Amino acid sequence: MKNRTPNTNGGEQEATPKAYLDKSAVAAILQVTPRCVDNWMKRGILPFYRIGRTIRFDADGIRAHLEATCRVGGGR
């Protein structure tokens, strides 16, 4: 069964599936090493899902979490 969400005109439309990333994809996007991603996971800097022995990251969740918790460096 497909996910469906109601739209404004009373019908239904298919919901877009969420994008989940693995550790190497997150490292590539953030331009860091996978080991750095491991460290950030342990420190609670990056939110992640553990499914058995598999680690996955919600792309939107990472972006929102970093925007809320990290500051942008700006000179003096």
N, CA, C and O atoms as a Maestro MAE file, in Angstrom:
{
 s_m_m2io_version
 :::
 2.0.0
}

f_m_ct {
 s_m_title
 :::
 protein
 m_atom[304] {
  # First column is atom index #
  i_m_mmod_type
  r_m_x_coord
  r_m_y_coord
  r_m_z_coord
  i_m_residue_number
  s_m_chain_name
  s_m_pdb_residue_name
  s_m_pdb_atom_name
  i_m_atomic_number
  :::
  1 25 0.842 -1.177 0.000 1 A "MET " " N  " 7
  2 3 0.000 0.000 0.000 1 A "MET " " CA " 6
  3 2 0.889 1.242 0.000 1 A "MET " " C  " 6
  4 15 1.844 1.321 0.772 1 A "MET " " O  " 8
  5 25 0.588 2.182 -0.837 2 A "LYS " " N  " 7
  6 3 1.377 3.391 -0.953 2 A "LYS " " CA " 6
  7 2 0.920 4.422 0.066 2 A "LYS " " C  " 6
  8 15 -0.249 4.475 0.448 2 A "LYS " " O  " 8
  9 25 1.875 5.239 0.496 3 A "ASN " " N  " 7
  10 3 1.527 6.347 1.395 3 A "ASN " " CA " 6
  11 2 0.788 7.406 0.606 3 A "ASN " " C  " 6
  12 15 1.221 7.797 -0.478 3 A "ASN " " O  " 8
  13 25 -0.307 7.864 1.140 4 A "ARG " " N  " 7
  14 3 -1.066 8.911 0.476 4 A "ARG " " CA " 6
  15 2 -1.382 10.000 1.475 4 A "ARG " " C  " 6
  16 15 -1.621 9.737 2.654 4 A "ARG " " O  " 8
  17 25 -1.380 11.216 0.990 5 A "THR " " N  " 7
  18 3 -1.739 12.349 1.835 5 A "THR " " CA " 6
  19 2 -2.859 13.108 1.155 5 A "THR " " C  " 6
  20 15 -2.886 13.211 -0.072 5 A "THR " " O  " 8
  21 25 -3.791 13.646 1.945 6 A "PRO " " N  " 7
  22 3 -4.867 14.428 1.323 6 A "PRO " " CA " 6
  23 2 -4.310 15.730 0.766 6 A "PRO " " C  " 6
  24 15 -3.438 16.350 1.375 6 A "PRO " " O  " 8
  25 25 -4.815 16.144 -0.391 7 A "ASN " " N  " 7
  26 3 -4.392 17.445 -0.904 7 A "ASN " " CA " 6
  27 2 -5.535 18.440 -0.734 7 A "ASN " " C  " 6
  28 15 -6.614 18.072 -0.269 7 A "ASN " " O  " 8
  29 25 -5.313 19.670 -1.100 8 A "THR " " N  " 7
  30 3 -6.267 20.741 -0.799 8 A "THR " " CA " 6
  31 2 -7.585 20.637 -1.559 8 A "THR " " C  " 6
  32 15 -8.590 21.181 -1.102 8 A "THR " " O  " 8
  33 25 -7.612 19.959 -2.698 9 A "ASN " " N  " 7
  34 3 -8.859 19.902 -3.455 9 A "ASN " " CA " 6
  35 2 -9.679 18.652 -3.128 9 A "ASN " " C  " 6
  36 15 -10.557 18.273 -3.904 9 A "ASN " " O  " 8
  37 25 -9.403 18.003 -1.983 10 A "GLY " " N  " 7
  38 3 -10.226 16.885 -1.546 10 A "GLY " " CA " 6
  39 2 -9.750 15.532 -2.032 10 A "GLY " " C  " 6
  40 15 -10.236 14.513 -1.541 10 A "GLY " " O  " 8
  41 25 -8.829 15.476 -2.967 11 A "GLY " " N  " 7
  42 3 -8.310 14.203 -3.447 11 A "GLY " " CA " 6
  43 2 -7.111 13.766 -2.640 11 A "GLY " " C  " 6
  44 15 -6.798 14.341 -1.597 11 A "GLY " " O  " 8
  45 25 -6.445 12.744 -3.137 12 A "GLU " " N  " 7
  46 3 -5.237 12.275 -2.476 12 A "GLU " " CA " 6
  47 2 -4.082 12.331 -3.461 12 A "GLU " " C  " 6
  48 15 -4.262 12.210 -4.673 12 A "GLU " " O  " 8
  49 25 -2.886 12.519 -2.905 13 A "GLN " " N  " 7
  50 3 -1.696 12.481 -3.733 13 A "GLN " " CA " 6
  51 2 -0.687 11.566 -3.040 13 A "GLN " " C  " 6
  52 15 -0.743 11.390 -1.823 13 A "GLN " " O  " 8
  53 25 0.225 10.992 -3.798 14 A "GLU " " N  " 7
  54 3 1.227 10.129 -3.200 14 A "GLU " " CA " 6
  55 2 2.205 10.955 -2.398 14 A "GLU " " C  " 6
  56 15 2.658 12.009 -2.847 14 A "GLU " " O  " 8
  57 25 2.536 10.469 -1.196 15 A "ALA " " N  " 7
  58 3 3.513 11.154 -0.352 15 A "ALA " " CA " 6
  59 2 4.912 10.830 -0.861 15 A "ALA " " C  " 6
  60 15 5.184 9.706 -1.281 15 A "ALA " " O  " 8
  61 25 5.780 11.805 -0.821 16 A "THR " " N  " 7
  62 3 7.158 11.600 -1.234 16 A "THR " " CA " 6
  63 2 7.888 10.884 -0.111 16 A "THR " " C  " 6
  64 15 7.820 11.319 1.038 16 A "THR " " O  " 8
  65 25 8.588 9.789 -0.417 17 A "PRO " " N  " 7
  66 3 9.307 9.086 0.641 17 A "PRO " " CA " 6
  67 2 10.461 9.927 1.172 17 A "PRO " " C  " 6
  68 15 11.079 10.681 0.421 17 A "PRO " " O  " 8
  69 25 10.753 9.798 2.470 18 A "LYS " " N  " 7
  70 3 11.854 10.532 3.073 18 A "LYS " " CA " 6
  71 2 13.176 9.981 2.571 18 A "LYS " " C  " 6
  72 15 13.294 8.795 2.264 18 A "LYS " " O  " 8
  73 25 14.158 10.847 2.491 19 A "ALA " " N  " 7
  74 3 15.493 10.433 2.065 19 A "ALA " " CA " 6
  75 2 16.313 10.067 3.293 19 A "ALA " " C  " 6
  76 15 16.517 10.903 4.173 19 A "ALA " " O  " 8
  77 25 16.782 8.837 3.360 20 A "TYR " " N  " 7
  78 3 17.660 8.392 4.432 20 A "TYR " " CA " 6
  79 2 19.029 8.122 3.845 20 A "TYR " " C  " 6
  80 15 19.151 7.522 2.777 20 A "TYR " " O  " 8
  81 25 20.054 8.567 4.545 21 A "LEU " " N  " 7
  82 3 21.420 8.487 4.056 21 A "LEU " " CA " 6
  83 2 22.249 7.555 4.924 21 A "LEU " " C  " 6
  84 15 21.971 7.388 6.112 21 A "LEU " " O  " 8
  85 25 23.273 6.945 4.325 22 A "ASP " " N  " 7
  86 3 24.203 6.177 5.134 22 A "ASP " " CA " 6
  87 2 25.355 7.079 5.570 22 A "ASP " " C  " 6
  88 15 25.433 8.241 5.174 22 A "ASP " " O  " 8
  89 25 26.237 6.532 6.381 23 A "LYS " " N  " 7
  90 3 27.308 7.321 6.978 23 A "LYS " " CA " 6
  91 2 28.240 7.932 5.938 23 A "LYS " " C  " 6
  92 15 28.655 9.082 6.080 23 A "LYS " " O  " 8
  93 25 28.573 7.176 4.895 24 A "SER " " N  " 7
  94 3 29.489 7.709 3.877 24 A "SER " " CA " 6
  95 2 28.843 8.853 3.088 24 A "SER " " C  " 6
  96 15 29.531 9.792 2.688 24 A "SER " " O  " 8
  97 25 27.537 8.780 2.864 25 A "ALA " " N  " 7
  98 3 26.849 9.859 2.152 25 A "ALA " " CA " 6
  99 2 26.817 11.126 3.000 25 A "ALA " " C  " 6
  100 15 27.007 12.227 2.484 25 A "ALA " " O  " 8
  101 25 26.576 10.970 4.308 26 A "VAL " " N  " 7
  102 3 26.569 12.127 5.207 26 A "VAL " " CA " 6
  103 2 27.960 12.756 5.250 26 A "VAL " " C  " 6
  104 15 28.096 13.979 5.212 26 A "VAL " " O  " 8
  105 25 28.988 11.916 5.331 27 A "ALA " " N  " 7
  106 3 30.364 12.422 5.356 27 A "ALA " " CA " 6
  107 2 30.674 13.195 4.083 27 A "ALA " " C  " 6
  108 15 31.310 14.248 4.139 27 A "ALA " " O  " 8
  109 25 30.236 12.690 2.944 28 A "ALA " " N  " 7
  110 3 30.488 13.372 1.673 28 A "ALA " " CA " 6
  111 2 29.751 14.713 1.614 28 A "ALA " " C  " 6
  112 15 30.315 15.709 1.163 28 A "ALA " " O  " 8
  113 25 28.504 14.741 2.064 29 A "ILE " " N  " 7
  114 3 27.720 15.977 2.039 29 A "ILE " " CA " 6
  115 2 28.340 17.038 2.948 29 A "ILE " " C  " 6
  116 15 28.423 18.209 2.578 29 A "ILE " " O  " 8
  117 25 28.774 16.620 4.140 30 A "LEU " " N  " 7
  118 3 29.338 17.561 5.106 30 A "LEU " " CA " 6
  119 2 30.831 17.803 4.889 30 A "LEU " " C  " 6
  120 15 31.444 18.613 5.583 30 A "LEU " " O  " 8
  121 25 31.405 17.096 3.923 31 A "GLN " " N  " 7
  122 3 32.827 17.221 3.563 31 A "GLN " " CA " 6
  123 2 33.746 16.931 4.743 31 A "GLN " " C  " 6
  124 15 34.682 17.679 5.027 31 A "GLN " " O  " 8
  125 25 33.454 15.827 5.418 32 A "VAL " " N  " 7
  126 3 34.275 15.338 6.523 32 A "VAL " " CA " 6
  127 2 34.508 13.843 6.311 32 A "VAL " " C  " 6
  128 15 33.957 13.255 5.380 32 A "VAL " " O  " 8
  129 25 35.316 13.232 7.166 33 A "THR " " N  " 7
  130 3 35.560 11.794 7.059 33 A "THR " " CA " 6
  131 2 34.463 11.012 7.777 33 A "THR " " C  " 6
  132 15 33.795 11.556 8.657 33 A "THR " " O  " 8
  133 25 34.268 9.743 7.416 34 A "PRO " " N  " 7
  134 3 33.307 8.914 8.146 34 A "PRO " " CA " 6
  135 2 33.645 8.804 9.637 34 A "PRO " " C  " 6
  136 15 32.747 8.681 10.470 34 A "PRO " " O  " 8
  137 25 34.922 8.849 9.969 35 A "ARG " " N  " 7
  138 3 35.317 8.809 11.379 35 A "ARG " " CA " 6
  139 2 34.820 10.049 12.120 35 A "ARG " " C  " 6
  140 15 34.411 9.958 13.278 35 A "ARG " " O  " 8
  141 25 34.853 11.190 11.466 36 A "CYS " " N  " 7
  142 3 34.321 12.416 12.055 36 A "CYS " " CA " 6
  143 2 32.811 12.273 12.302 36 A "CYS " " C  " 6
  144 15 32.306 12.704 13.338 36 A "CYS " " O  " 8
  145 25 32.109 11.675 11.362 37 A "VAL " " N  " 7
  146 3 30.667 11.429 11.534 37 A "VAL " " CA " 6
  147 2 30.446 10.522 12.750 37 A "VAL " " C  " 6
  148 15 29.530 10.757 13.538 37 A "VAL " " O  " 8
  149 25 31.279 9.487 12.905 38 A "ASP " " N  " 7
  150 3 31.189 8.617 14.091 38 A "ASP " " CA " 6
  151 2 31.338 9.426 15.376 38 A "ASP " " C  " 6
  152 15 30.555 9.268 16.312 38 A "ASP " " O  " 8
  153 25 32.340 10.286 15.413 39 A "ASN " " N  " 7
  154 3 32.569 11.106 16.605 39 A "ASN " " CA " 6
  155 2 31.383 12.010 16.891 39 A "ASN " " C  " 6
  156 15 30.972 12.149 18.044 39 A "ASN " " O  " 8
  157 25 30.829 12.625 15.855 40 A "TRP " " N  " 7
  158 3 29.676 13.513 16.026 40 A "TRP " " CA " 6
  159 2 28.452 12.747 16.501 40 A "TRP " " C  " 6
  160 15 27.644 13.275 17.265 40 A "TRP " " O  " 8
  161 25 28.309 11.489 16.048 41 A "MET " " N  " 7
  162 3 27.203 10.653 16.517 41 A "MET " " CA " 6
  163 2 27.349 10.392 18.016 41 A "MET " " C  " 6
  164 15 26.383 10.519 18.768 41 A "MET " " O  " 8
  165 25 28.559 10.026 18.448 42 A "LYS " " N  " 7
  166 3 28.806 9.724 19.860 42 A "LYS " " CA " 6
  167 2 28.593 10.943 20.741 42 A "LYS " " C  " 6
  168 15 28.127 10.816 21.874 42 A "LYS " " O  " 8
  169 25 28.927 12.121 20.234 43 A "ARG " " N  " 7
  170 3 28.776 13.361 20.997 43 A "ARG " " CA " 6
  171 2 27.365 13.939 20.925 43 A "ARG " " C  " 6
  172 15 27.068 14.924 21.600 43 A "ARG " " O  " 8
  173 25 26.494 13.341 20.114 44 A "GLY " " N  " 7
  174 3 25.115 13.812 20.001 44 A "GLY " " CA " 6
  175 2 24.944 14.994 19.068 44 A "GLY " " C  " 6
  176 15 23.913 15.666 19.098 44 A "GLY " " O  " 8
  177 25 25.951 15.255 18.234 45 A "ILE " " N  " 7
  178 3 25.875 16.389 17.313 45 A "ILE " " CA " 6
  179 2 25.002 16.057 16.110 45 A "ILE " " C  " 6
  180 15 24.309 16.932 15.591 45 A "ILE " " O  " 8
  181 25 25.026 14.807 15.660 46 A "LEU " " N  " 7
  182 3 24.210 14.383 14.517 46 A "LEU " " CA " 6
  183 2 23.148 13.388 14.972 46 A "LEU " " C  " 6
  184 15 23.484 12.366 15.571 46 A "LEU " " O  " 8
  185 25 21.872 13.667 14.700 47 A "PRO " " N  " 7
  186 3 20.822 12.692 15.019 47 A "PRO " " CA " 6
  187 2 20.849 11.554 14.001 47 A "PRO " " C  " 6
  188 15 21.073 11.786 12.813 47 A "PRO " " O  " 8
  189 25 20.619 10.325 14.466 48 A "PHE " " N  " 7
  190 3 20.655 9.171 13.569 48 A "PHE " " CA " 6
  191 2 19.682 8.108 14.041 48 A "PHE " " C  " 6
  192 15 19.201 8.145 15.173 48 A "PHE " " O  " 8
  193 25 19.400 7.160 13.159 49 A "TYR " " N  " 7
  194 3 18.550 6.014 13.464 49 A "TYR " " CA " 6
  195 2 19.401 4.763 13.402 49 A "TYR " " C  " 6
  196 15 20.189 4.588 12.473 49 A "TYR " " O  " 8
  197 25 19.247 3.894 14.387 50 A "ARG " " N  " 7
  198 3 19.918 2.597 14.356 50 A "ARG " " CA " 6
  199 2 18.840 1.545 14.108 50 A "ARG " " C  " 6
  200 15 17.901 1.407 14.892 50 A "ARG " " O  " 8
  201 25 18.984 0.821 13.032 51 A "ILE " " N  " 7
  202 3 18.045 -0.239 12.672 51 A "ILE " " CA " 6
  203 2 18.864 -1.525 12.653 51 A "ILE " " C  " 6
  204 15 19.541 -1.826 11.669 51 A "ILE " " O  " 8
  205 25 18.798 -2.271 13.735 52 A "GLY " " N  " 7
  206 3 19.682 -3.427 13.872 52 A "GLY " " CA " 6
  207 2 21.119 -2.924 13.974 52 A "GLY " " C  " 6
  208 15 21.450 -2.159 14.879 52 A "GLY " " O  " 8
  209 25 21.964 -3.350 13.052 53 A "ARG " " N  " 7
  210 3 23.349 -2.876 13.026 53 A "ARG " " CA " 6
  211 2 23.559 -1.795 11.977 53 A "ARG " " C  " 6
  212 15 24.688 -1.367 11.739 53 A "ARG " " O  " 8
  213 25 22.497 -1.361 11.362 54 A "THR " " N  " 7
  214 3 22.565 -0.372 10.295 54 A "THR " " CA " 6
  215 2 22.294 1.020 10.854 54 A "THR " " C  " 6
  216 15 21.396 1.206 11.675 54 A "THR " " O  " 8
  217 25 23.073 1.988 10.404 55 A "ILE " " N  " 7
  218 3 22.902 3.386 10.812 55 A "ILE " " CA " 6
  219 2 22.364 4.157 9.613 55 A "ILE " " C  " 6
  220 15 22.885 4.036 8.505 55 A "ILE " " O  " 8
  221 25 21.327 4.944 9.838 56 A "ARG " " N  " 7
  222 3 20.775 5.799 8.789 56 A "ARG " " CA " 6
  223 2 20.518 7.185 9.355 56 A "ARG " " C  " 6
  224 15 20.258 7.353 10.546 56 A "ARG " " O  " 8
  225 25 20.596 8.166 8.481 57 A "PHE " " N  " 7
  226 3 20.398 9.563 8.840 57 A "PHE " " CA " 6
  227 2 19.279 10.135 7.999 57 A "PHE " " C  " 6
  228 15 19.188 9.851 6.805 57 A "PHE " " O  " 8
  229 25 18.428 10.938 8.610 58 A "ASP " " N  " 7
  230 3 17.370 11.647 7.901 58 A "ASP " " CA " 6
  231 2 17.979 12.959 7.390 58 A "ASP " " C  " 6
  232 15 18.399 13.797 8.188 58 A "ASP " " O  " 8
  233 25 18.027 13.136 6.085 59 A "ALA " " N  " 7
  234 3 18.677 14.314 5.487 59 A "ALA " " CA " 6
  235 2 18.064 15.612 6.004 59 A "ALA " " C  " 6
  236 15 18.793 16.542 6.348 59 A "ALA " " O  " 8
  237 25 16.750 15.687 6.062 60 A "ASP " " N  " 7
  238 3 16.089 16.904 6.554 60 A "ASP " " CA " 6
  239 2 16.351 17.107 8.040 60 A "ASP " " C  " 6
  240 15 16.520 18.237 8.498 60 A "ASP " " O  " 8
  241 25 16.383 16.012 8.787 61 A "GLY " " N  " 7
  242 3 16.628 16.092 10.220 61 A "GLY " " CA " 6
  243 2 18.021 16.596 10.544 61 A "GLY " " C  " 6
  244 15 18.201 17.375 11.480 61 A "GLY " " O  " 8
  245 25 19.005 16.157 9.777 62 A "ILE " " N  " 7
  246 3 20.379 16.625 9.992 62 A "ILE " " CA " 6
  247 2 20.466 18.120 9.724 62 A "ILE " " C  " 6
  248 15 21.044 18.867 10.513 62 A "ILE " " O  " 8
  249 25 19.896 18.546 8.618 63 A "ARG " " N  " 7
  250 3 19.941 19.971 8.262 63 A "ARG " " CA " 6
  251 2 19.276 20.821 9.351 63 A "ARG " " C  " 6
  252 15 19.835 21.832 9.776 63 A "ARG " " O  " 8
  253 25 18.101 20.416 9.795 64 A "ALA " " N  " 7
  254 3 17.374 21.171 10.812 64 A "ALA " " CA " 6
  255 2 18.138 21.186 12.135 64 A "ALA " " C  " 6
  256 15 18.216 22.221 12.796 64 A "ALA " " O  " 8
  257 25 18.698 20.049 12.520 65 A "HIS " " N  " 7
  258 3 19.425 19.967 13.780 65 A "HIS " " CA " 6
  259 2 20.674 20.852 13.759 65 A "HIS " " C  " 6
  260 15 20.957 21.559 14.726 65 A "HIS " " O  " 8
  261 25 21.415 20.809 12.654 66 A "LEU " " N  " 7
  262 3 22.618 21.635 12.563 66 A "LEU " " CA " 6
  263 2 22.279 23.126 12.548 66 A "LEU " " C  " 6
  264 15 22.989 23.931 13.152 66 A "LEU " " O  " 8
  265 25 21.212 23.489 11.871 67 A "GLU " " N  " 7
  266 3 20.804 24.905 11.840 67 A "GLU " " CA " 6
  267 2 20.385 25.387 13.227 67 A "GLU " " C  " 6
  268 15 20.600 26.547 13.580 67 A "GLU " " O  " 8
  269 25 19.788 24.490 14.011 68 A "ALA " " N  " 7
  270 3 19.308 24.883 15.334 68 A "ALA " " CA " 6
  271 2 20.418 24.900 16.389 68 A "ALA " " C  " 6
  272 15 20.339 25.658 17.356 68 A "ALA " " O  " 8
  273 25 21.448 24.071 16.211 69 A "THR " " N  " 7
  274 3 22.426 23.908 17.284 69 A "THR " " CA " 6
  275 2 23.815 24.460 16.964 69 A "THR " " C  " 6
  276 15 24.604 24.677 17.883 69 A "THR " " O  " 8
  277 25 24.128 24.687 15.723 70 A "CYS " " N  " 7
  278 3 25.475 25.133 15.354 70 A "CYS " " CA " 6
  279 2 25.455 26.596 14.957 70 A "CYS " " C  " 6
  280 15 24.488 27.083 14.373 70 A "CYS " " O  " 8
  281 25 26.509 27.272 15.275 71 A "ARG " " N  " 7
  282 3 26.591 28.681 14.899 71 A "ARG " " CA " 6
  283 2 27.517 28.842 13.710 71 A "ARG " " C  " 6
  284 15 28.426 28.041 13.493 71 A "ARG " " O  " 8
  285 25 27.276 29.862 12.966 72 A "VAL " " N  " 7
  286 3 28.082 30.160 11.796 72 A "VAL " " CA " 6
  287 2 29.193 31.085 12.225 72 A "VAL " " C  " 6
  288 15 28.940 32.128 12.827 72 A "VAL " " O  " 8
  289 25 30.427 30.711 11.921 73 A "GLY " " N  " 7
  290 3 31.568 31.540 12.295 73 A "GLY " " CA " 6
  291 2 31.609 32.794 11.428 73 A "GLY " " C  " 6
  292 15 31.415 32.749 10.213 73 A "GLY " " O  " 8
  293 25 31.862 33.879 12.081 74 A "GLY " " N  " 7
  294 3 31.891 35.103 11.325 74 A "GLY " " CA " 6
  295 2 33.120 35.899 11.649 74 A "GLY " " C  " 6
  296 15 32.970 36.218 12.828 74 A "GLY " " O  " 8
  297 25 33.975 36.265 11.324 75 A "GLY " " N  " 7
  298 3 35.167 37.029 11.685 75 A "GLY " " CA " 6
  299 2 34.995 37.861 12.930 75 A "GLY " " C  " 6
  300 15 34.132 37.580 13.762 75 A "GLY " " O  " 8
  301 25 35.763 38.819 13.052 76 A "ARG " " N  " 7
  302 3 35.716 39.671 14.264 76 A "ARG " " CA " 6
  303 2 34.959 40.922 14.076 76 A "ARG " " C  " 6
  304 15 34.844 41.719 15.007 76 A "ARG " " O  " 8
  :::
 }
 m_bond[303] {
  # First column is bond index #
  i_m_from
  i_m_to
  i_m_order
  :::
  1 1 2 1
  2 2 3 1
  3 3 4 2
  4 3 5 1
  5 5 6 1
  6 6 7 1
  7 7 8 2
  8 7 9 1
  9 9 10 1
  10 10 11 1
  11 11 12 2
  12 11 13 1
  13 13 14 1
  14 14 15 1
  15 15 16 2
  16 15 17 1
  17 17 18 1
  18 18 19 1
  19 19 20 2
  20 19 21 1
  21 21 22 1
  22 22 23 1
  23 23 24 2
  24 23 25 1
  25 25 26 1
  26 26 27 1
  27 27 28 2
  28 27 29 1
  29 29 30 1
  30 30 31 1
  31 31 32 2
  32 31 33 1
  33 33 34 1
  34 34 35 1
  35 35 36 2
  36 35 37 1
  37 37 38 1
  38 38 39 1
  39 39 40 2
  40 39 41 1
  41 41 42 1
  42 42 43 1
  43 43 44 2
  44 43 45 1
  45 45 46 1
  46 46 47 1
  47 47 48 2
  48 47 49 1
  49 49 50 1
  50 50 51 1
  51 51 52 2
  52 51 53 1
  53 53 54 1
  54 54 55 1
  55 55 56 2
  56 55 57 1
  57 57 58 1
  58 58 59 1
  59 59 60 2
  60 59 61 1
  61 61 62 1
  62 62 63 1
  63 63 64 2
  64 63 65 1
  65 65 66 1
  66 66 67 1
  67 67 68 2
  68 67 69 1
  69 69 70 1
  70 70 71 1
  71 71 72 2
  72 71 73 1
  73 73 74 1
  74 74 75 1
  75 75 76 2
  76 75 77 1
  77 77 78 1
  78 78 79 1
  79 79 80 2
  80 79 81 1
  81 81 82 1
  82 82 83 1
  83 83 84 2
  84 83 85 1
  85 85 86 1
  86 86 87 1
  87 87 88 2
  88 87 89 1
  89 89 90 1
  90 90 91 1
  91 91 92 2
  92 91 93 1
  93 93 94 1
  94 94 95 1
  95 95 96 2
  96 95 97 1
  97 97 98 1
  98 98 99 1
  99 99 100 2
  100 99 101 1
  101 101 102 1
  102 102 103 1
  103 103 104 2
  104 103 105 1
  105 105 106 1
  106 106 107 1
  107 107 108 2
  108 107 109 1
  109 109 110 1
  110 110 111 1
  111 111 112 2
  112 111 113 1
  113 113 114 1
  114 114 115 1
  115 115 116 2
  116 115 117 1
  117 117 118 1
  118 118 119 1
  119 119 120 2
  120 119 121 1
  121 121 122 1
  122 122 123 1
  123 123 124 2
  124 123 125 1
  125 125 126 1
  126 126 127 1
  127 127 128 2
  128 127 129 1
  129 129 130 1
  130 130 131 1
  131 131 132 2
  132 131 133 1
  133 133 134 1
  134 134 135 1
  135 135 136 2
  136 135 137 1
  137 137 138 1
  138 138 139 1
  139 139 140 2
  140 139 141 1
  141 141 142 1
  142 142 143 1
  143 143 144 2
  144 143 145 1
  145 145 146 1
  146 146 147 1
  147 147 148 2
  148 147 149 1
  149 149 150 1
  150 150 151 1
  151 151 152 2
  152 151 153 1
  153 153 154 1
  154 154 155 1
  155 155 156 2
  156 155 157 1
  157 157 158 1
  158 158 159 1
  159 159 160 2
  160 159 161 1
  161 161 162 1
  162 162 163 1
  163 163 164 2
  164 163 165 1
  165 165 166 1
  166 166 167 1
  167 167 168 2
  168 167 169 1
  169 169 170 1
  170 170 171 1
  171 171 172 2
  172 171 173 1
  173 173 174 1
  174 174 175 1
  175 175 176 2
  176 175 177 1
  177 177 178 1
  178 178 179 1
  179 179 180 2
  180 179 181 1
  181 181 182 1
  182 182 183 1
  183 183 184 2
  184 183 185 1
  185 185 186 1
  186 186 187 1
  187 187 188 2
  188 187 189 1
  189 189 190 1
  190 190 191 1
  191 191 192 2
  192 191 193 1
  193 193 194 1
  194 194 195 1
  195 195 196 2
  196 195 197 1
  197 197 198 1
  198 198 199 1
  199 199 200 2
  200 199 201 1
  201 201 202 1
  202 202 203 1
  203 203 204 2
  204 203 205 1
  205 205 206 1
  206 206 207 1
  207 207 208 2
  208 207 209 1
  209 209 210 1
  210 210 211 1
  211 211 212 2
  212 211 213 1
  213 213 214 1
  214 214 215 1
  215 215 216 2
  216 215 217 1
  217 217 218 1
  218 218 219 1
  219 219 220 2
  220 219 221 1
  221 221 222 1
  222 222 223 1
  223 223 224 2
  224 223 225 1
  225 225 226 1
  226 226 227 1
  227 227 228 2
  228 227 229 1
  229 229 230 1
  230 230 231 1
  231 231 232 2
  232 231 233 1
  233 233 234 1
  234 234 235 1
  235 235 236 2
  236 235 237 1
  237 237 238 1
  238 238 239 1
  239 239 240 2
  240 239 241 1
  241 241 242 1
  242 242 243 1
  243 243 244 2
  244 243 245 1
  245 245 246 1
  246 246 247 1
  247 247 248 2
  248 247 249 1
  249 249 250 1
  250 250 251 1
  251 251 252 2
  252 251 253 1
  253 253 254 1
  254 254 255 1
  255 255 256 2
  256 255 257 1
  257 257 258 1
  258 258 259 1
  259 259 260 2
  260 259 261 1
  261 261 262 1
  262 262 263 1
  263 263 264 2
  264 263 265 1
  265 265 266 1
  266 266 267 1
  267 267 268 2
  268 267 269 1
  269 269 270 1
  270 270 271 1
  271 271 272 2
  272 271 273 1
  273 273 274 1
  274 274 275 1
  275 275 276 2
  276 275 277 1
  277 277 278 1
  278 278 279 1
  279 279 280 2
  280 279 281 1
  281 281 282 1
  282 282 283 1
  283 283 284 2
  284 283 285 1
  285 285 286 1
  286 286 287 1
  287 287 288 2
  288 287 289 1
  289 289 290 1
  290 290 291 1
  291 291 292 2
  292 291 293 1
  293 293 294 1
  294 294 295 1
  295 295 296 2
  296 295 297 1
  297 297 298 1
  298 298 299 1
  299 299 300 2
  300 299 301 1
  301 301 302 1
  302 302 303 1
  303 303 304 2
  :::
 }
}
